[in-house]
């Protein structure tokens, strides 16, 4: 009997990881409405829609922080700005804020799957195909990674591993390319 190919195994791991990140869908969507996972995603949604309606201005103070006194916004707006920039192509098809929330909620598990793929690529470049598959499986099954990339958790934490993994992949790829 033939062993399954690495491509098939990787596809299976990616599908498994994506499925695990969608398991909370029934509790995140009630009556056709998205309910934010906790206060962080709710606040990110607030900042995203503030950016959409007031682009390019982003408030330095928010009256809902430290209510009733307001407070300085402590978090940089890059994640929210990137999410808000998706509104432009989305608005061609629909102007529904609720539908856009679903697009953002579904984007998070896709970014989680991209993390899994990058873990595979880094592991493969550094230690070979088997190590890459093992790295992808570990990220796919990691409870901490599932938590940050679960459906509806619109938060910047899913993007944090992407840049280091991507840079590590590029540097190892270039390093291996120069050796040959």
mmCIF file of the C-alpha atoms, coordinates in Angstrom:
data_MODEL
# 
_entry.id   MODEL 
# 
loop_
_atom_site.group_PDB 
_atom_site.id 
_atom_site.type_symbol 
_atom_site.label_atom_id 
_atom_site.label_alt_id 
_atom_site.label_comp_id 
_atom_site.label_asym_id 
_atom_site.label_entity_id 
_atom_site.label_seq_id 
_atom_site.pdbx_PDB_ins_code 
_atom_site.Cartn_x 
_atom_site.Cartn_y 
_atom_site.Cartn_z 
_atom_site.occupancy 
_atom_site.B_iso_or_equiv 
_atom_site.pdbx_formal_charge 
_atom_site.auth_seq_id 
_atom_site.auth_comp_id 
_atom_site.auth_asym_id 
_atom_site.auth_atom_id 
_atom_site.pdbx_PDB_model_num 
ATOM 1   C CA . UNK A 1 1   ? 0.000   0.000  0.000  1.00 0.00 ? 1   UNK A CA 1 
ATOM 2   C CA . UNK A 1 2   ? 1.285   3.436  -0.940 1.00 0.00 ? 2   UNK A CA 1 
ATOM 3   C CA . UNK A 1 3   ? 1.906   6.113  1.680  1.00 0.00 ? 3   UNK A CA 1 
ATOM 4   C CA . UNK A 1 4   ? -0.159  9.277  1.326  1.00 0.00 ? 4   UNK A CA 1 
ATOM 5   C CA . UNK A 1 5   ? 1.696   12.157 -0.298 1.00 0.00 ? 5   UNK A CA 1 
ATOM 6   C CA . UNK A 1 6   ? 2.905   15.120 1.731  1.00 0.00 ? 6   UNK A CA 1 
ATOM 7   C CA . UNK A 1 7   ? 0.522   17.357 -0.224 1.00 0.00 ? 7   UNK A CA 1 
ATOM 8   C CA . UNK A 1 8   ? -2.455  15.216 0.783  1.00 0.00 ? 8   UNK A CA 1 
ATOM 9   C CA . UNK A 1 9   ? -1.357  15.167 4.439  1.00 0.00 ? 9   UNK A CA 1 
ATOM 10  C CA . UNK A 1 10  ? -0.814  18.935 4.426  1.00 0.00 ? 10  UNK A CA 1 
ATOM 11  C CA . UNK A 1 11  ? -4.245  19.471 2.879  1.00 0.00 ? 11  UNK A CA 1 
ATOM 12  C CA . UNK A 1 12  ? -5.769  17.249 5.577  1.00 0.00 ? 12  UNK A CA 1 
ATOM 13  C CA . UNK A 1 13  ? -3.950  19.132 8.377  1.00 0.00 ? 13  UNK A CA 1 
ATOM 14  C CA . UNK A 1 14  ? -5.041  22.498 6.936  1.00 0.00 ? 14  UNK A CA 1 
ATOM 15  C CA . UNK A 1 15  ? -8.649  21.307 6.629  1.00 0.00 ? 15  UNK A CA 1 
ATOM 16  C CA . UNK A 1 16  ? -8.584  19.897 10.173 1.00 0.00 ? 16  UNK A CA 1 
ATOM 17  C CA . UNK A 1 17  ? -7.114  23.137 11.541 1.00 0.00 ? 17  UNK A CA 1 
ATOM 18  C CA . UNK A 1 18  ? -9.684  25.241 9.694  1.00 0.00 ? 18  UNK A CA 1 
ATOM 19  C CA . UNK A 1 19  ? -12.543 22.997 10.886 1.00 0.00 ? 19  UNK A CA 1 
ATOM 20  C CA . UNK A 1 20  ? -11.376 23.222 14.517 1.00 0.00 ? 20  UNK A CA 1 
ATOM 21  C CA . UNK A 1 21  ? -11.461 27.008 14.216 1.00 0.00 ? 21  UNK A CA 1 
ATOM 22  C CA . UNK A 1 22  ? -15.098 26.881 13.095 1.00 0.00 ? 22  UNK A CA 1 
ATOM 23  C CA . UNK A 1 23  ? -16.389 24.667 15.919 1.00 0.00 ? 23  UNK A CA 1 
ATOM 24  C CA . UNK A 1 24  ? -17.755 27.615 17.887 1.00 0.00 ? 24  UNK A CA 1 
ATOM 25  C CA . UNK A 1 25  ? -19.903 28.849 14.973 1.00 0.00 ? 25  UNK A CA 1 
ATOM 26  C CA . UNK A 1 26  ? -23.202 27.849 16.670 1.00 0.00 ? 26  UNK A CA 1 
ATOM 27  C CA . UNK A 1 27  ? -22.358 29.889 19.760 1.00 0.00 ? 27  UNK A CA 1 
ATOM 28  C CA . UNK A 1 28  ? -20.923 32.839 17.809 1.00 0.00 ? 28  UNK A CA 1 
ATOM 29  C CA . UNK A 1 29  ? -23.974 33.221 15.573 1.00 0.00 ? 29  UNK A CA 1 
ATOM 30  C CA . UNK A 1 30  ? -27.341 33.487 17.238 1.00 0.00 ? 30  UNK A CA 1 
ATOM 31  C CA . UNK A 1 31  ? -30.437 34.407 15.282 1.00 0.00 ? 31  UNK A CA 1 
ATOM 32  C CA . UNK A 1 32  ? -28.364 35.264 12.235 1.00 0.00 ? 32  UNK A CA 1 
ATOM 33  C CA . UNK A 1 33  ? -26.304 37.854 14.151 1.00 0.00 ? 33  UNK A CA 1 
ATOM 34  C CA . UNK A 1 34  ? -22.646 37.636 15.071 1.00 0.00 ? 34  UNK A CA 1 
ATOM 35  C CA . UNK A 1 35  ? -21.924 37.901 18.781 1.00 0.00 ? 35  UNK A CA 1 
ATOM 36  C CA . UNK A 1 36  ? -18.333 38.928 19.522 1.00 0.00 ? 36  UNK A CA 1 
ATOM 37  C CA . UNK A 1 37  ? -16.287 36.363 21.404 1.00 0.00 ? 37  UNK A CA 1 
ATOM 38  C CA . UNK A 1 38  ? -15.409 38.797 24.189 1.00 0.00 ? 38  UNK A CA 1 
ATOM 39  C CA . UNK A 1 39  ? -14.737 42.502 24.706 1.00 0.00 ? 39  UNK A CA 1 
ATOM 40  C CA . UNK A 1 40  ? -11.579 42.624 22.539 1.00 0.00 ? 40  UNK A CA 1 
ATOM 41  C CA . UNK A 1 41  ? -13.307 41.608 19.282 1.00 0.00 ? 41  UNK A CA 1 
ATOM 42  C CA . UNK A 1 42  ? -16.221 43.901 20.105 1.00 0.00 ? 42  UNK A CA 1 
ATOM 43  C CA . UNK A 1 43  ? -13.827 46.808 20.556 1.00 0.00 ? 43  UNK A CA 1 
ATOM 44  C CA . UNK A 1 44  ? -11.943 45.942 17.359 1.00 0.00 ? 44  UNK A CA 1 
ATOM 45  C CA . UNK A 1 45  ? -15.262 45.954 15.491 1.00 0.00 ? 45  UNK A CA 1 
ATOM 46  C CA . UNK A 1 46  ? -16.003 49.374 16.980 1.00 0.00 ? 46  UNK A CA 1 
ATOM 47  C CA . UNK A 1 47  ? -12.625 50.717 15.854 1.00 0.00 ? 47  UNK A CA 1 
ATOM 48  C CA . UNK A 1 48  ? -13.006 49.169 12.381 1.00 0.00 ? 48  UNK A CA 1 
ATOM 49  C CA . UNK A 1 49  ? -16.385 50.817 11.837 1.00 0.00 ? 49  UNK A CA 1 
ATOM 50  C CA . UNK A 1 50  ? -15.108 54.125 13.247 1.00 0.00 ? 50  UNK A CA 1 
ATOM 51  C CA . UNK A 1 51  ? -12.347 53.966 10.634 1.00 0.00 ? 51  UNK A CA 1 
ATOM 52  C CA . UNK A 1 52  ? -14.783 53.087 7.854  1.00 0.00 ? 52  UNK A CA 1 
ATOM 53  C CA . UNK A 1 53  ? -17.060 56.020 8.665  1.00 0.00 ? 53  UNK A CA 1 
ATOM 54  C CA . UNK A 1 54  ? -14.301 58.571 9.442  1.00 0.00 ? 54  UNK A CA 1 
ATOM 55  C CA . UNK A 1 55  ? -11.443 57.472 7.180  1.00 0.00 ? 55  UNK A CA 1 
ATOM 56  C CA . UNK A 1 56  ? -8.578  58.333 7.474  1.00 0.00 ? 56  UNK A CA 1 
ATOM 57  C CA . UNK A 1 57  ? -9.186  59.848 10.910 1.00 0.00 ? 57  UNK A CA 1 
ATOM 58  C CA . UNK A 1 58  ? -8.873  57.610 13.916 1.00 0.00 ? 58  UNK A CA 1 
ATOM 59  C CA . UNK A 1 59  ? -9.750  59.080 17.306 1.00 0.00 ? 59  UNK A CA 1 
ATOM 60  C CA . UNK A 1 60  ? -6.896  59.461 19.784 1.00 0.00 ? 60  UNK A CA 1 
ATOM 61  C CA . UNK A 1 61  ? -9.405  59.314 22.647 1.00 0.00 ? 61  UNK A CA 1 
ATOM 62  C CA . UNK A 1 62  ? -12.424 57.079 22.965 1.00 0.00 ? 62  UNK A CA 1 
ATOM 63  C CA . UNK A 1 63  ? -15.378 58.097 25.142 1.00 0.00 ? 63  UNK A CA 1 
ATOM 64  C CA . UNK A 1 64  ? -16.248 54.426 25.740 1.00 0.00 ? 64  UNK A CA 1 
ATOM 65  C CA . UNK A 1 65  ? -12.862 53.679 27.294 1.00 0.00 ? 65  UNK A CA 1 
ATOM 66  C CA . UNK A 1 66  ? -12.833 54.386 31.039 1.00 0.00 ? 66  UNK A CA 1 
ATOM 67  C CA . UNK A 1 67  ? -16.418 55.543 30.755 1.00 0.00 ? 67  UNK A CA 1 
ATOM 68  C CA . UNK A 1 68  ? -17.622 58.195 31.643 1.00 0.00 ? 68  UNK A CA 1 
ATOM 69  C CA . UNK A 1 69  ? -14.262 59.995 31.569 1.00 0.00 ? 69  UNK A CA 1 
ATOM 70  C CA . UNK A 1 70  ? -12.831 58.637 28.259 1.00 0.00 ? 70  UNK A CA 1 
ATOM 71  C CA . UNK A 1 71  ? -9.241  57.555 27.775 1.00 0.00 ? 71  UNK A CA 1 
ATOM 72  C CA . UNK A 1 72  ? -6.413  57.569 25.293 1.00 0.00 ? 72  UNK A CA 1 
ATOM 73  C CA . UNK A 1 73  ? -6.623  54.741 22.745 1.00 0.00 ? 73  UNK A CA 1 
ATOM 74  C CA . UNK A 1 74  ? -3.615  52.568 23.637 1.00 0.00 ? 74  UNK A CA 1 
ATOM 75  C CA . UNK A 1 75  ? -3.594  50.193 20.698 1.00 0.00 ? 75  UNK A CA 1 
ATOM 76  C CA . UNK A 1 76  ? -2.107  51.011 17.301 1.00 0.00 ? 76  UNK A CA 1 
ATOM 77  C CA . UNK A 1 77  ? -4.720  50.963 14.547 1.00 0.00 ? 77  UNK A CA 1 
ATOM 78  C CA . UNK A 1 78  ? -2.890  48.868 11.909 1.00 0.00 ? 78  UNK A CA 1 
ATOM 79  C CA . UNK A 1 79  ? -4.990  45.695 12.294 1.00 0.00 ? 79  UNK A CA 1 
ATOM 80  C CA . UNK A 1 80  ? -8.184  47.739 12.348 1.00 0.00 ? 80  UNK A CA 1 
ATOM 81  C CA . UNK A 1 81  ? -7.024  49.791 9.372  1.00 0.00 ? 81  UNK A CA 1 
ATOM 82  C CA . UNK A 1 82  ? -6.286  46.623 7.372  1.00 0.00 ? 82  UNK A CA 1 
ATOM 83  C CA . UNK A 1 83  ? -9.709  45.213 8.240  1.00 0.00 ? 83  UNK A CA 1 
ATOM 84  C CA . UNK A 1 84  ? -11.422 48.519 7.420  1.00 0.00 ? 84  UNK A CA 1 
ATOM 85  C CA . UNK A 1 85  ? -9.650  48.590 4.045  1.00 0.00 ? 85  UNK A CA 1 
ATOM 86  C CA . UNK A 1 86  ? -11.526 45.395 3.139  1.00 0.00 ? 86  UNK A CA 1 
ATOM 87  C CA . UNK A 1 87  ? -14.744 47.432 3.275  1.00 0.00 ? 87  UNK A CA 1 
ATOM 88  C CA . UNK A 1 88  ? -13.953 49.129 -0.053 1.00 0.00 ? 88  UNK A CA 1 
ATOM 89  C CA . UNK A 1 89  ? -14.050 45.974 -2.207 1.00 0.00 ? 89  UNK A CA 1 
ATOM 90  C CA . UNK A 1 90  ? -16.785 44.462 -0.019 1.00 0.00 ? 90  UNK A CA 1 
ATOM 91  C CA . UNK A 1 91  ? -19.045 47.508 -0.372 1.00 0.00 ? 91  UNK A CA 1 
ATOM 92  C CA . UNK A 1 92  ? -19.220 46.927 -4.124 1.00 0.00 ? 92  UNK A CA 1 
ATOM 93  C CA . UNK A 1 93  ? -21.315 43.818 -3.391 1.00 0.00 ? 93  UNK A CA 1 
ATOM 94  C CA . UNK A 1 94  ? -23.116 44.807 -0.199 1.00 0.00 ? 94  UNK A CA 1 
ATOM 95  C CA . UNK A 1 95  ? -23.442 47.759 2.157  1.00 0.00 ? 95  UNK A CA 1 
ATOM 96  C CA . UNK A 1 96  ? -24.565 45.575 5.057  1.00 0.00 ? 96  UNK A CA 1 
ATOM 97  C CA . UNK A 1 97  ? -22.524 46.101 8.203  1.00 0.00 ? 97  UNK A CA 1 
ATOM 98  C CA . UNK A 1 98  ? -23.743 42.760 9.572  1.00 0.00 ? 98  UNK A CA 1 
ATOM 99  C CA . UNK A 1 99  ? -22.516 40.873 6.489  1.00 0.00 ? 99  UNK A CA 1 
ATOM 100 C CA . UNK A 1 100 ? -19.167 42.619 6.719  1.00 0.00 ? 100 UNK A CA 1 
ATOM 101 C CA . UNK A 1 101 ? -18.870 41.467 10.336 1.00 0.00 ? 101 UNK A CA 1 
ATOM 102 C CA . UNK A 1 102 ? -19.310 37.894 9.076  1.00 0.00 ? 102 UNK A CA 1 
ATOM 103 C CA . UNK A 1 103 ? -16.601 38.438 6.457  1.00 0.00 ? 103 UNK A CA 1 
ATOM 104 C CA . UNK A 1 104 ? -14.216 39.618 9.179  1.00 0.00 ? 104 UNK A CA 1 
ATOM 105 C CA . UNK A 1 105 ? -15.244 36.779 11.497 1.00 0.00 ? 105 UNK A CA 1 
ATOM 106 C CA . UNK A 1 106 ? -14.525 34.238 8.744  1.00 0.00 ? 106 UNK A CA 1 
ATOM 107 C CA . UNK A 1 107 ? -11.240 35.884 7.841  1.00 0.00 ? 107 UNK A CA 1 
ATOM 108 C CA . UNK A 1 108 ? -9.778  35.026 11.244 1.00 0.00 ? 108 UNK A CA 1 
ATOM 109 C CA . UNK A 1 109 ? -9.875  31.200 10.776 1.00 0.00 ? 109 UNK A CA 1 
ATOM 110 C CA . UNK A 1 110 ? -8.423  31.693 7.281  1.00 0.00 ? 110 UNK A CA 1 
ATOM 111 C CA . UNK A 1 111 ? -5.518  33.623 8.798  1.00 0.00 ? 111 UNK A CA 1 
ATOM 112 C CA . UNK A 1 112 ? -5.166  30.794 11.322 1.00 0.00 ? 112 UNK A CA 1 
ATOM 113 C CA . UNK A 1 113 ? -4.906  28.321 8.434  1.00 0.00 ? 113 UNK A CA 1 
ATOM 114 C CA . UNK A 1 114 ? -2.291  30.569 6.830  1.00 0.00 ? 114 UNK A CA 1 
ATOM 115 C CA . UNK A 1 115 ? -0.290  30.326 10.065 1.00 0.00 ? 115 UNK A CA 1 
ATOM 116 C CA . UNK A 1 116 ? -0.498  26.523 9.790  1.00 0.00 ? 116 UNK A CA 1 
ATOM 117 C CA . UNK A 1 117 ? 0.750   26.646 6.199  1.00 0.00 ? 117 UNK A CA 1 
ATOM 118 C CA . UNK A 1 118 ? 3.635   28.949 7.125  1.00 0.00 ? 118 UNK A CA 1 
ATOM 119 C CA . UNK A 1 119 ? 4.604   26.640 10.013 1.00 0.00 ? 119 UNK A CA 1 
ATOM 120 C CA . UNK A 1 120 ? 4.788   23.795 7.480  1.00 0.00 ? 120 UNK A CA 1 
ATOM 121 C CA . UNK A 1 121 ? 6.896   25.842 5.065  1.00 0.00 ? 121 UNK A CA 1 
ATOM 122 C CA . UNK A 1 122 ? 9.343   26.934 7.779  1.00 0.00 ? 122 UNK A CA 1 
ATOM 123 C CA . UNK A 1 123 ? 9.652   23.407 9.170  1.00 0.00 ? 123 UNK A CA 1 
ATOM 124 C CA . UNK A 1 124 ? 10.170  21.973 5.693  1.00 0.00 ? 124 UNK A CA 1 
ATOM 125 C CA . UNK A 1 125 ? 12.857  24.526 4.831  1.00 0.00 ? 125 UNK A CA 1 
ATOM 126 C CA . UNK A 1 126 ? 14.731  24.022 8.087  1.00 0.00 ? 126 UNK A CA 1 
ATOM 127 C CA . UNK A 1 127 ? 14.376  20.293 8.777  1.00 0.00 ? 127 UNK A CA 1 
ATOM 128 C CA . UNK A 1 128 ? 12.593  18.574 5.898  1.00 0.00 ? 128 UNK A CA 1 
ATOM 129 C CA . UNK A 1 129 ? 9.096   17.586 4.865  1.00 0.00 ? 129 UNK A CA 1 
ATOM 130 C CA . UNK A 1 130 ? 8.287   15.404 7.881  1.00 0.00 ? 130 UNK A CA 1 
ATOM 131 C CA . UNK A 1 131 ? 9.264   18.149 10.317 1.00 0.00 ? 131 UNK A CA 1 
ATOM 132 C CA . UNK A 1 132 ? 7.184   20.628 8.332  1.00 0.00 ? 132 UNK A CA 1 
ATOM 133 C CA . UNK A 1 133 ? 4.138   18.387 8.527  1.00 0.00 ? 133 UNK A CA 1 
ATOM 134 C CA . UNK A 1 134 ? 4.670   17.890 12.250 1.00 0.00 ? 134 UNK A CA 1 
ATOM 135 C CA . UNK A 1 135 ? 5.006   21.663 12.777 1.00 0.00 ? 135 UNK A CA 1 
ATOM 136 C CA . UNK A 1 136 ? 1.788   22.247 10.824 1.00 0.00 ? 136 UNK A CA 1 
ATOM 137 C CA . UNK A 1 137 ? -0.027  19.592 12.851 1.00 0.00 ? 137 UNK A CA 1 
ATOM 138 C CA . UNK A 1 138 ? 1.176   21.089 16.142 1.00 0.00 ? 138 UNK A CA 1 
ATOM 139 C CA . UNK A 1 139 ? -0.049  24.555 15.168 1.00 0.00 ? 139 UNK A CA 1 
ATOM 140 C CA . UNK A 1 140 ? -3.341  23.139 13.857 1.00 0.00 ? 140 UNK A CA 1 
ATOM 141 C CA . UNK A 1 141 ? -3.994  21.326 17.148 1.00 0.00 ? 141 UNK A CA 1 
ATOM 142 C CA . UNK A 1 142 ? -2.556  23.940 19.507 1.00 0.00 ? 142 UNK A CA 1 
ATOM 143 C CA . UNK A 1 143 ? -5.302  25.078 21.906 1.00 0.00 ? 143 UNK A CA 1 
ATOM 144 C CA . UNK A 1 144 ? -3.660  28.498 22.244 1.00 0.00 ? 144 UNK A CA 1 
ATOM 145 C CA . UNK A 1 145 ? -3.582  28.997 18.474 1.00 0.00 ? 145 UNK A CA 1 
ATOM 146 C CA . UNK A 1 146 ? -7.131  27.733 18.081 1.00 0.00 ? 146 UNK A CA 1 
ATOM 147 C CA . UNK A 1 147 ? -8.213  30.231 20.740 1.00 0.00 ? 147 UNK A CA 1 
ATOM 148 C CA . UNK A 1 148 ? -6.699  33.225 18.924 1.00 0.00 ? 148 UNK A CA 1 
ATOM 149 C CA . UNK A 1 149 ? -7.935  32.156 15.485 1.00 0.00 ? 149 UNK A CA 1 
ATOM 150 C CA . UNK A 1 150 ? -11.420 30.877 16.231 1.00 0.00 ? 150 UNK A CA 1 
ATOM 151 C CA . UNK A 1 151 ? -14.400 32.096 14.211 1.00 0.00 ? 151 UNK A CA 1 
ATOM 152 C CA . UNK A 1 152 ? -15.652 35.458 15.422 1.00 0.00 ? 152 UNK A CA 1 
ATOM 153 C CA . UNK A 1 153 ? -12.577 36.426 17.446 1.00 0.00 ? 153 UNK A CA 1 
ATOM 154 C CA . UNK A 1 154 ? -11.782 39.526 15.412 1.00 0.00 ? 154 UNK A CA 1 
ATOM 155 C CA . UNK A 1 155 ? -8.532  40.389 17.135 1.00 0.00 ? 155 UNK A CA 1 
ATOM 156 C CA . UNK A 1 156 ? -4.975  41.214 16.106 1.00 0.00 ? 156 UNK A CA 1 
ATOM 157 C CA . UNK A 1 157 ? -3.451  38.205 17.891 1.00 0.00 ? 157 UNK A CA 1 
ATOM 158 C CA . UNK A 1 158 ? -3.972  35.923 14.879 1.00 0.00 ? 158 UNK A CA 1 
ATOM 159 C CA . UNK A 1 159 ? -1.811  38.221 12.750 1.00 0.00 ? 159 UNK A CA 1 
ATOM 160 C CA . UNK A 1 160 ? 1.074   38.363 15.239 1.00 0.00 ? 160 UNK A CA 1 
ATOM 161 C CA . UNK A 1 161 ? 2.637   34.999 14.259 1.00 0.00 ? 161 UNK A CA 1 
ATOM 162 C CA . UNK A 1 162 ? 2.218   35.658 10.526 1.00 0.00 ? 162 UNK A CA 1 
ATOM 163 C CA . UNK A 1 163 ? 4.996   38.196 10.072 1.00 0.00 ? 163 UNK A CA 1 
ATOM 164 C CA . UNK A 1 164 ? 7.691   36.317 12.032 1.00 0.00 ? 164 UNK A CA 1 
ATOM 165 C CA . UNK A 1 165 ? 6.779   33.032 10.321 1.00 0.00 ? 165 UNK A CA 1 
ATOM 166 C CA . UNK A 1 166 ? 6.801   34.696 6.918  1.00 0.00 ? 166 UNK A CA 1 
ATOM 167 C CA . UNK A 1 167 ? 10.155  36.389 7.558  1.00 0.00 ? 167 UNK A CA 1 
ATOM 168 C CA . UNK A 1 168 ? 11.630  33.148 8.900  1.00 0.00 ? 168 UNK A CA 1 
ATOM 169 C CA . UNK A 1 169 ? 10.407  31.307 5.818  1.00 0.00 ? 169 UNK A CA 1 
ATOM 170 C CA . UNK A 1 170 ? 11.884  33.932 3.495  1.00 0.00 ? 170 UNK A CA 1 
ATOM 171 C CA . UNK A 1 171 ? 15.227  34.013 5.283  1.00 0.00 ? 171 UNK A CA 1 
ATOM 172 C CA . UNK A 1 172 ? 15.558  30.218 5.331  1.00 0.00 ? 172 UNK A CA 1 
ATOM 173 C CA . UNK A 1 173 ? 14.460  30.013 1.716  1.00 0.00 ? 173 UNK A CA 1 
ATOM 174 C CA . UNK A 1 174 ? 17.035  32.605 0.662  1.00 0.00 ? 174 UNK A CA 1 
ATOM 175 C CA . UNK A 1 175 ? 19.696  30.972 2.793  1.00 0.00 ? 175 UNK A CA 1 
ATOM 176 C CA . UNK A 1 176 ? 19.009  27.548 1.256  1.00 0.00 ? 176 UNK A CA 1 
ATOM 177 C CA . UNK A 1 177 ? 18.872  29.096 -2.220 1.00 0.00 ? 177 UNK A CA 1 
ATOM 178 C CA . UNK A 1 178 ? 22.304  30.687 -1.809 1.00 0.00 ? 178 UNK A CA 1 
ATOM 179 C CA . UNK A 1 179 ? 23.849  27.378 -0.734 1.00 0.00 ? 179 UNK A CA 1 
ATOM 180 C CA . UNK A 1 180 ? 22.798  25.665 -3.953 1.00 0.00 ? 180 UNK A CA 1 
# 
